[in-house]
């Protein structure tokens, strides 16, 4: 981090992670995943929009989904660009599922105009379901 600052970085933050995710250091894991994906059927569905984190765009029919999924392991995550793209395309509600509220916090920093919910246990699941039902009924 000191080297980054010496090279002109205004800010450097050490991230506490369990591994070198989204870097070429996981190339072997990416290759293994790609091989395992050959054992399953993955098909494009034009009725469901899925955004790729590697380029913040929707999958297209001509995309090789298995290759792209394997590339996710070694490619940088374009989280902000993905959220911006979703907001530009009408998404106004985000639900984070899992422990912690890291992604919820990121989304709130990106836009104050969207609704963000976090589900991390049965209670928060039920609460979120009830809130979303009320919103739907109000529309």
C-alpha positions in Angstrom: 0.0 0.0 0.0 2.9 2.3 0.7 4.2 1.7 -2.8 0.8 2.7 -4.3 0.9 5.9 -2.3 4.5 6.6 -3.5 3.3 6.1 -7.1 0.6 8.8 -6.6 -2.5 6.9 -5.3 -4.6 9.3 -3.2 -5.9 6.4 -1.1 -5.2 2.8 -0.6 -7.2 0.4 1.6 -6.2 -3.1 2.5 -9.2 -5.4 1.9 -9.6 -8.3 4.3 -10.5 -11.2 2.0 -10.3 -15.0 2.2 -8.4 -15.3 -1.1 -7.3 -13.6 -4.2 -10.7 -13.5 -5.8 -11.2 -11.8 -9.1 -7.5 -12.0 -10.0 -5.5 -14.1 -12.4 -4.1 -16.0 -9.3 -7.3 -18.0 -9.5 -6.8 -19.1 -13.2 -6.6 -22.7 -12.2 -9.9 -22.4 -10.4 -11.5 -20.7 -13.3 -10.3 -23.5 -15.7 -11.7 -26.1 -13.3 -15.0 -24.4 -13.1 -15.1 -24.1 -16.9 -14.5 -27.9 -17.1 -17.3 -28.6 -14.6 -19.7 -26.4 -16.4 -19.5 -28.8 -19.3 -21.5 -31.2 -17.1 -24.6 -29.0 -16.9 -27.0 -27.4 -19.4 -27.0 -23.6 -19.3 -29.4 -21.8 -21.7 -30.1 -18.2 -22.5 -33.6 -17.1 -21.6 -34.7 -13.8 -23.1 -37.5 -13.4 -20.6 -35.0 -13.1 -17.7 -32.4 -10.3 -17.7 -29.1 -11.2 -16.0 -26.3 -8.7 -15.7 -22.7 -9.8 -16.0 -20.4 -8.3 -13.3 -17.4 -8.5 -15.7 -18.8 -5.8 -18.1 -22.0 -4.6 -16.4 -24.2 -5.6 -19.4 -27.0 -8.1 -20.0 -26.2 -11.6 -21.3 -27.0 -11.8 -25.0 -28.2 -14.9 -26.9 -24.8 -15.2 -28.7 -22.8 -15.1 -25.4 -21.0 -18.2 -24.3 -22.4 -18.3 -20.8 -20.1 -21.0 -19.5 -17.0 -19.1 -20.6 -18.3 -15.9 -19.1 -19.2 -17.6 -15.8 -15.6 -19.0 -15.6 -14.2 -15.6 -16.3 -16.0 -14.1 -13.4 -13.6 -15.8 -11.0 -10.5 -14.0 -12.5 -12.1 -10.8 -13.7 -12.6 -7.6 -11.7 -16.1 -7.0 -10.5 -17.8 -4.0 -12.1 -20.2 -3.6 -9.2 -20.8 0.2 -9.4 -21.2 0.0 -13.2 -23.6 -2.9 -12.8 -25.7 -1.0 -10.3 -25.7 2.1 -12.4 -26.8 0.1 -15.5 -29.6 -1.5 -13.5 -30.8 1.9 -12.2 -30.6 3.4 -15.7 -32.8 0.5 -16.9 -35.5 1.0 -14.3 -34.4 -1.1 -11.3 -35.4 0.8 -8.1 -35.2 -2.0 -5.5 -32.3 -4.1 -4.4 -32.2 -7.1 -2.0 -29.0 -8.4 -0.6 -29.2 -12.0 0.7 -26.5 -13.3 3.0 -24.6 -12.3 6.1 -23.4 -8.7 6.5 -24.6 -5.6 4.7 -21.6 -4.7 2.6 -23.4 -4.7 -0.8 -26.3 -2.9 0.7 -24.0 -0.2 1.9 -22.3 0.0 -1.6 -25.7 0.4 -3.3 -26.8 3.2 -0.9 -23.6 5.1 -1.7 -24.2 4.7 -5.4 -27.8 6.0 -5.2 -29.9 7.5 -2.5 -33.0 7.1 -4.7 -33.3 3.3 -4.6 -34.8 1.0 -2.0 -32.3 -1.5 -0.4 -33.2 -4.5 1.8 -30.9 -7.0 3.5 -31.9 -10.5 4.3 -29.6 -12.4 6.7 -32.0 -14.6 8.7 -35.7 -15.8 8.7 -36.9 -12.7 10.5 -35.4 -10.3 8.0 -36.7 -12.5 5.1 -40.2 -12.3 6.5 -39.9 -8.6 7.1 -38.7 -8.0 3.6 -41.4 -10.1 2.0 -44.0 -8.2 3.9 -42.6 -4.8 2.9 -42.4 -5.8 -0.8 -46.0 -7.1 -0.7 -47.1 -3.7 0.7 -45.2 -1.9 -2.0 -46.7 -4.1 -4.7 -50.3 -3.5 -3.3 -49.7 0.2 -3.3 -48.9 0.3 -7.0 
